[in-house]
C-alpha cells in the first residue's frame, strides 16, 4: 500500500455507511479536537482510507477537510455523496464527477439586481485523468449489484450552495440557470472541500456525486423510492475504484510528489543539518535560508526508534507519577504505545503505517502536556523516516 491514505469525507450518515461497508478492519482515530475518523483498508489491502462525517454545508466541509489534511497528509481527498441533477440527460443513479466546482452563492446586491461574483475551482488534472479512465473502461461497475441499470459516469461542473434545491422555478433555481448553466448537478459541500484543497498546495480533491433526484420538486418521491441509497452506493463504488488507482500510482511513484500535498517544492540546493546530541539544544535564527534545512538526527548516524519509544514510555510514566497525567489517559496512551511497539517489531508491509497511526493517536491523547507532545513529535518524525 501507499504510505499516504486517501481521505474520504461525507455529509450524510447514509453516505458514510456506504463507504464504511467497503472498509476492512476499520479503527477509530480521534483528532485532538474531537473529530472522529475511521481508518481502514479496501478489500485486498490495495488502499488505506481515512473516513469522516462532516455534516451538511460548505463551511463545515471546509473546516473538517482542512483538519483531515493536516492530520493525515493524504495523497488525495474525495468527497462522496448524493446530488440533484440539473441536466435532463443525466439519469437517476448516474454518477457525476466534478471537473469544476462553483460556489454559486457569491454575488453583490445592487439597485438593478443581484450580480453574480463567480468563484470556482478546477479538479486536479492528474485525478481527472484517472477518473475518466475508470469511467471509460467501466470495470468499476462489476462491484455493483445487478439492478438492470448500469449507471453512467458524467464529467462536468457542479454547483455548491447552502440550501437544498428542490425546484425548477425558485429564485435559487433561476440564479443557477442564469449564471451556472453548465453545471451538471447541485449540492452543498463541494466548494468547501475544493477551497481546502486549494489552500493546501493544490492537494487533489475530487467531488463524486450519485444522482438521487432532479432538483425539480420531486425529491420527496425519489427519496421514498430509495434513490438516495441507490445513488450513493454507485458513487461509493466509483470512489473506491478511484481511491485504489490513486493509491497504486502513489505506491509506484507515478502520483504527485509528496511535497505537492503540503506546499510548494523548493529548489534542492544542498541540505544543512543542525544536529543536537545528548542534552544539547539547538535553535536557529535566520533571515533567508537557501536550500534545505533538516531538523532531526544526523543521516549518517543509526536511528534507534525502539530506544526512542522506550525513553518516551519512561517519560510517560514519570509524568503520571508527578500527577500531570490522569490514570485513564495514561492507560489509553500505554495501549497505543504497545500497538506502536508491536508494529515496529513486525515485518509486515504495512508496519510503518500502523506505527505512525498509533503514534498519532497517542499524540491526540497527550497533546495538552507540552513536554510530552514535543518529545513525541520527535518520535513520530523518526517513524515517518523508516524505510
C-alpha positions in Angstrom: 0.0 0.0 0.0 0.9 3.6 -0.4 2.4 5.4 2.7 -0.3 8.0 2.4 -4.0 7.3 2.9 -6.9 8.6 0.8 -9.3 10.8 2.8 -13.0 10.4 2.0 -15.5 12.8 3.5 -19.3 12.5 3.5 -22.1 14.8 4.6 -24.9 12.4 5.4 -24.9 9.2 7.5 -26.2 7.0 4.6 -23.2 8.3 2.6 -20.8 7.5 5.4 -22.2 4.0 5.8 -21.9 3.3 2.1 -18.2 3.9 2.3 -17.7 2.2 5.6 -19.2 -1.0 4.3 -16.2 -1.2 1.9 -13.6 -0.9 4.7 -11.8 -3.8 6.2 -10.8 -3.6 9.9 -11.8 0.0 10.5 -10.1 1.5 13.5 -11.2 4.7 15.3 -8.8 7.6 15.0 -9.7 10.5 17.3 -8.5 14.0 16.5 -7.4 16.0 19.5 -10.3 18.4 19.0 -12.8 15.5 19.0 -13.3 14.8 15.3 -13.6 11.1 14.8 -12.2 9.3 11.7 -12.3 5.6 10.9 -9.2 4.3 9.2 -9.3 1.0 7.3 -8.3 -0.8 4.2 -10.1 -1.5 1.0 -10.5 -5.2 0.1 -7.2 -6.7 -0.9 -5.1 -4.2 1.0 -4.8 -2.1 -2.1 -5.6 1.2 -0.4 -5.8 2.7 3.0 -8.7 5.1 3.7 -9.5 7.7 6.4 -13.2 8.3 6.6 -15.1 11.1 8.3 -18.7 12.5 8.5 -18.6 16.3 8.2 -22.3 17.3 8.2 -24.0 19.4 5.6 -22.8 22.8 4.2 -19.7 24.2 2.7 -18.4 25.7 5.9 -18.3 22.6 8.0 -16.9 20.6 5.0 -14.1 23.1 4.6 -13.1 23.1 8.3 -13.1 19.4 8.6 -11.4 18.9 5.2 -8.6 21.2 6.4 -8.4 19.1 9.7 -8.2 15.8 7.8 -5.5 17.1 5.5 -3.4 18.3 8.4 -3.9 15.0 10.3 -3.2 12.5 7.6 -1.2 14.3 4.8 -3.2 12.3 2.3 -2.4 11.6 -1.4 -5.9 12.9 -2.3 -9.2 13.9 -0.8 -12.5 12.6 -2.1 -16.0 13.9 -1.2 -18.7 11.3 -1.8 -22.4 11.8 -1.6 -25.7 12.4 -3.4 -26.8 15.4 -5.5 -29.6 16.7 -7.6 -29.3 16.6 -11.4 -29.5 19.9 -13.4 -29.3 18.4 -16.9 -32.0 16.3 -18.5 -29.6 13.7 -20.0 -28.4 12.6 -16.5 -30.4 9.7 -15.1 -31.2 8.9 -11.5 -28.5 6.7 -10.2 -25.8 8.0 -12.5 -22.5 9.3 -11.1 -21.3 12.9 -11.7 -17.6 13.6 -11.2 -16.8 17.3 -10.8 -14.4 18.8 -13.3 -15.1 22.2 -11.7 -16.9 23.3 -8.5 -18.8 26.5 -8.3 -19.6 28.4 -5.1 -22.8 29.8 -6.6 -24.0 31.9 -3.7 -21.3 34.7 -4.2 -22.6 38.0 -5.5 -23.3 41.7 -4.9 -26.7 43.3 -4.5 -27.2 46.5 -6.5 -30.1 48.7 -7.4 -30.7 46.9 -10.6 -30.5 43.4 -9.1 -28.2 40.7 -7.8 -24.9 40.4 -9.7 -23.0 37.2 -9.7 -19.4 37.0 -8.5 -18.4 33.6 -9.7 -15.9 31.6 -7.8 -14.8 28.2 -8.9 -12.1 25.5 -8.6 -10.8 23.2 -11.2 -10.3 19.5 -10.4 -6.7 18.3 -10.4 -5.7 17.2 -14.0 -4.0 14.1 -12.7 -7.0 13.0 -10.7 -9.4 13.9 -13.5 -7.4 11.7 -15.9 -7.6 8.7 -13.6 -11.3 9.2 -13.0 -12.0 9.4 -16.7 -10.0 6.3 -17.4 -12.0 4.4 -14.7 -15.3 5.7 -16.1 -14.2 4.8 -19.7 -13.3 1.2 -19.1 -16.3 0.6 -16.9 -14.8 -2.2 -14.8 -15.9 -0.4 -11.5 -19.5 -1.4 -12.2 -18.6 -5.1 -11.6 -18.8 -4.4 -7.9 -22.4 -3.1 -8.2 -25.5 -5.3 -7.5 -27.3 -6.4 -10.7 -30.2 -3.9 -10.8 -30.8 -3.9 -14.5 -29.5 -0.4 -14.9 -25.8 0.3 -15.4 -25.1 3.8 -14.2 -23.3 6.2 -16.4 -20.4 8.4 -15.3 -20.6 12.1 -16.3 -17.8 14.7 -16.1 -18.8 18.3 -15.7 -19.3 21.3 -13.4 -21.1 21.0 -10.0 -22.8 23.9 -8.3 -22.4 24.0 -4.5 -24.5 26.3 -2.3 -26.0 26.4 1.1 -29.6 25.3 0.5 -31.3 22.1 -0.7 -32.6 22.9 -4.2 -35.9 21.2 -5.0 -37.4 23.4 -7.6 -37.0 24.4 -11.3 -38.7 27.8 -10.9 -37.5 29.2 -7.5 -35.1 32.2 -7.2 -32.2 29.8 -6.5 -33.0 27.7 -9.5 -33.2 30.7 -11.8 -30.0 32.1 -10.4 -28.1 28.8 -11.2 -29.7 28.6 -14.6 -28.7 32.1 -15.5 -25.2 32.1 -14.1 -24.1 28.5 -14.0 -26.0 26.8 -16.7 -23.1 24.4 -17.5 -23.5 22.7 -14.1 -24.5 19.1 -14.2 -25.5 18.8 -10.5 -26.2 20.8 -7.4 -25.1 20.1 -3.8 -23.9 21.7 -0.6 -20.3 20.8 0.3 -18.1 20.7 -2.8 -17.0 24.3 -2.7 -15.8 23.9 0.9 -13.5 20.9 0.2 -12.3 22.4 -3.1 -11.2 25.5 -1.2 -9.4 23.4 1.5 -7.5 21.5 -1.2 -6.6 24.8 -3.0 -5.1 26.2 0.3 -3.0 23.1 0.9 -0.7 23.2 -2.1 -3.3 22.2 -4.7 -4.0 18.9 -3.0 -6.0 16.8 -5.4 -9.7 17.0 -4.5 -12.4 15.1 -6.3 -16.1 15.5 -5.7 -18.1 12.4 -6.7 -21.9 12.5 -6.6 -24.6 9.9 -7.2 -27.8 11.5 -8.6 -30.7 10.9 -6.3 -33.2 13.5 -7.5 -33.7 16.0 -10.3 -33.9 19.2 -8.1 -37.3 19.8 -9.6 -39.8 19.4 -6.8 -40.0 15.6 -6.9 -37.3 15.0 -4.2 -39.9 13.6 -1.8 -41.0 11.0 -4.4 -37.4 9.9 -5.3 -36.4 9.7 -1.6 -39.4 7.5 -0.9 -38.3 5.3 -3.8 -34.9 4.9 -2.1 -32.9 6.6 -4.9 -30.6 8.2 -2.3 -29.5 4.7 -1.2 -29.0 3.5 -4.8 -27.2 6.7 -5.9 -24.8 6.8 -3.0 -24.0 3.1 -3.5 -23.0 3.8 -7.1 -20.9 6.9 -6.0 -19.2 5.0 -3.2 -18.2 2.1 -5.6 -16.8 4.5 -8.2 -14.9 6.4 -5.4 -13.4 3.1 -4.1 -12.1 2.3 -7.6 -10.6 5.8 -7.9 -9.0 5.6 -4.5 -7.4 2.3 -5.3 -6.0 3.6 -8.6 -4.6 6.8 -6.9 -3.0 4.7 -4.2 -1.5 2.3 -6.7 0.1 5.2 -8.6 1.3 6.7 -5.3 2.9 3.5 -4.3 4.6 3.1 -7.6 5.9 6.6 -7.6 3.8 7.8 -10.5 1.5 10.0 -8.5 2.1 13.6 -7.5 5.3 14.4 -5.5 4.8 14.1 -1.7 5.6 17.8 -1.4 2.7 18.7 -3.6 0.2 17.7 -0.8 1.8 20.2 1.6 3.0 23.1 -0.4 5.5 24.4 -3.0 8.5 22.3 -3.7 11.7 24.3 -3.0 14.8 24.0 -5.2 17.2 21.4 -3.9 20.5 23.3 -3.3 22.0 21.1 -0.6 20.8 20.5 3.0 22.1 22.0 6.2 22.0 19.7 9.2 21.7 21.3 12.6 22.3 18.5 15.0 21.9 18.2 18.8 23.1 15.2 20.8 22.7 14.1 24.4 21.1 17.1 26.3 22.2 19.8 23.9 19.6 22.1 22.4 19.9 23.9 19.1 18.0 26.9 17.9 18.0 28.6 14.5 17.8 32.3 13.7 17.8 33.2 10.1 16.6 35.9 7.7 16.8 34.0 4.4 17.7 30.3 4.2 18.6 28.9 0.8 18.4 25.2 0.2 17.1 22.5 2.5 17.1 22.6 6.3 16.6 19.3 8.2 15.8 19.2 11.9 16.5 15.7 13.2 19.1 13.1 13.5 22.3 13.1 11.5 21.5 10.9 8.4 24.9 9.3 8.8 24.1 8.0 12.3 21.9 5.0 13.0 18.4 5.8 14.3 17.2 3.5 17.2 13.4 4.0 17.1 12.9 1.2 19.7 15.1 3.1 22.1 13.2 6.3 21.5 9.9 4.6 22.2 11.4 3.2 25.4 12.6 6.6 26.5 9.1 8.1 25.8 7.4 5.3 27.8 9.7 6.2 30.7 8.8 9.9 30.4 5.1 9.0 30.2 5.4 7.0 33.5 7.2 9.9 35.2 4.5 12.3 34.0 1.8 10.2 35.5 3.7 9.8 38.8 4.1 13.6 39.0 0.3 13.9 38.7 0.3 15.6 35.3 -1.5 12.8 33.6 -4.6 11.1 34.8 -4.9 7.3 35.0 -7.4 6.9 32.1 -5.3 8.9 29.7 -2.2 7.1 30.8 -3.8 3.7 30.2 -5.0 4.7 26.8 -1.5 6.1 25.9 0.1 2.9 27.1 -2.2 0.9 24.9 -1.2 2.9 21.8 2.5 2.6 22.7 2.0 -1.2 22.8 0.5 -1.1 19.4 3.5 1.0 18.2 6.0 -1.4 19.7 4.3 -4.4 18.0 4.1 -2.6 14.7 7.8 -1.7 14.9 8.8 -5.3 15.5 6.5 -6.6 12.7 7.9 -7.4 9.3 4.5 -6.8 7.6 4.5 -4.3 4.7 2.0 -2.0 6.5 4.1 -1.8 9.7 5.1 1.8 9.0 1.5 3.0 8.5 0.4 1.1 11.6 3.2 2.5 13.7 2.6 6.1 12.5 -1.1 5.8 13.1 -0.6 4.5 16.7 1.7 7.4 17.4 -0.7 10.0 16.0 -3.5 8.6 18.2 -1.1 8.8 21.1 -0.4 12.5 20.2 -4.1 13.2 20.4 -4.2 11.8 24.0 -1.3 13.7 25.4 -1.4 16.9 23.3 -2.2 19.1 26.3 1.1 18.0 28.1 3.6 20.2 26.3 6.8 18.4 27.1 5.4 15.0 26.2 3.9 16.3 23.0 7.3 17.8 22.0 9.1 14.6 22.7 6.5 12.5 20.8 6.8 14.8 17.8 10.5 13.7 17.5 9.5 10.1 17.8 6.9 10.5 15.0 9.5 12.1 12.8 11.7 9.0 13.3 8.8 6.7 12.5 8.0 8.6 9.3 11.6 8.3 8.2 11.5 4.5 8.3 12.1 2.8 5.0 
